[in-house]
Structure formats: C-alpha cells, structure tokens
Amino acid sequence: MSINILRSSLARLPAASASNAVLSRRTVAAFSTHSSLRQIWADASETDVQSRLDTAHPAADKVLLIDFSATWCPPCKMLSPILESVVNRQGSEADLLVVDVDKEPGLASKYKVRAMPTVLALRRGEEVSRFVGAQGEAQVVQFIKDASSK
C-alpha cells in the first residue's frame, strides 16, 4: 500500500480514531501508549496536534516532530519516507505528525511556516528546533538527537 492510500484511509476515519492511528508502510492500526512504540500521524489536524501536546507527559524526553508539507511539493515527497524511516527505527526518540499545509493553513500560520517542507521539533510542548527543505537521513537523525538534548 502506498503512503497516499494510507493517508486517504486515515482521512476517512472518525475524528477520535484518526487522532489515535499509527501509519506504517503496510497497515493502519490503533496505537498503544507504551513509551517504546513510535507513532506517526498522517494528515494531522490542528486538533490532532493540540491533542498530542496535551497528552504528552511534561517530563517526557520524547521529541514530537511536526512535518509541514504539501502533496504538490517534490522536496516534501523526498523527505517524507526519510522521516518515517527514522521515526520507525527502534532507537528513535520521536513521534511524527504530518500536516498538509493546504488542509491546515491556520496551523501552518500559527507555527510561522513559510516554505515546505518545514519540520519542527517540539519537546515538552515547546519548539526547540526546526529545519526547512529536504534533508538526508543522517541529518534527520542528528536533528532528532540535537532536539532530544535541548
């Protein structure tokens, strides 16, 4: 199944289920809150972002990445599988929310997104870092490590 098909499937889930879904390369399933699991939300809305920030434990060291992208953006299409791969790795310390700026312009404006892709790293609800443009896997891994230490 392609990522676009999975994103479309997620969009059709009821709001309560969509905010609690995990996107992997092969399936969409309910997630566990077990801390060792990595979570990826596709087509996240402002409500999804706020819900994730509200439920994050204040002392948690996990980084929340917000990937602001668009379906028509070639660099976004290059970066998306890299982000998903890094977050899905056992050693990753991050969750990922993917926000389509065309569907959520208010959220993009709130976080002052001016170009795509823009990836924000939030820790304990506060932005600690960001990057703009496609990055390689090594740069994404280092970005998460740096954000985890802030």
N, C-alpha and C positions, 0 to 999 in steps of 0.2 A: 504494500500500500504506500502510496506517495504521501509526503507530508501535507500537500494541499488537500488531499482527500480526507486525511485525518483532521485537518483544521476545519474543513467543511462539516465533518461529523460532529466535532466539538461544538460548532456554532449552533447545531440543531438540538443540543442537549438543553434541558431546562436549566435556568439560571443557577439553582442550587447545585446541580450536578456538574455544570460546566466549570464552576469555580473549584471543584474538588476532583478534577480529572488530571490524569497523567498522560502525556503524549510520548509514545515511544515509536520506534520505526515500524513496529508491527501491530500495535494494539492501542486501544484507548481503554483505560480501566480506572476504577476508583483507587485513590491513593491511601496509603497508611501514613499516620503521623509519626511513625518510627523515625528517629533522627538520622539513621544511616541511609535512608532512601533519598534519592534525588528526585526532585519534582520539576516538571516542565508544564507550563500552561500556555497553550496556543490561543491566539485571538483573545487575549486578556482585555477586559473592560476596566474602566475606572473603578467599578465596584469590586472586581477581582483583585486589583492592585491594593485597594484600601483594605479589603478583607484579609489579604495575605499579610499586610503590615500590621493589622490589628491582632492577628493570631500569632505573630512571631513573638517568642519569648524575649523579653528585654535583655536578658543575659546571654542569649544565643549568639554563638560565633558564626553562624551560617550567613553567608552573603546572599542577598537577593539581587539577581541581575534582571534588569528590565531592558529588553531589546526592542527599540522603536524602529520599525521597518515598514516597508510598503511592498505590495505584491508586484509592482511595476519596477522595482529597484534592483538592478543587476548586482551591485555590491551586497545588498541585503541577502539575495539568494546565495551568494558565495559564503557569507558569514554564518547564516542560519545553521547549516549542518555542522559547522565547526563548534559553535556554541553548544548545540545539543550533544555532540560527541563528548566535549569536555565535561559538561554537567553530568552526563550519564556515567562517566567513569567512577569507579569505586572511590578513588581518592579525592574527588571533587568536594568542595565545601560550599557549594552554591546551589540555589534553585533558580529557575529561569521563567520569566514571564515574557511572552512575545506580544507586543502591542502593534496593531496595524494603525498607522497614523491617519489613514483615510477614514477608518471607522471610529477612531477616538481622538479627534483633533484637540479637544479640550484637555485631555491627559498629556498630549504632546506639548501643548502650550504651557501647562502647569509646570512641566519639567524643563521648559525652555529648549525644546528640541528644534533645531534649525536645519539639520541635514540628516540624511539617512545613509546607512544605519547609524544610530546613536545607541550606545549601550551604557546604562547607568549601573553602578554598584552601590547598593544600599546595605547598611549594617546597622542593626538596632533602629531601623526606621529612618536613618539619616543617610543622605548621599555622601559617599566617601570618595568616589572617583567616577570618571566617565571616559569613554573614547568615542571618536567619530570616524566612520569609514571601516572598510573591511580590514580585518587583522588575520594573521596566521595563527595556527594552533598554539605555537609556543608563546606568542604574545598574549593570547587569551588566558592561557594557564598562568602566566606571570601576572596578568591583570587581576585575576582572582586571588592569587597569593598575596599581592600587594594590598588589595582591598580587605583581605582577611586580617591583615596585621594592623589596620588602622583603627 
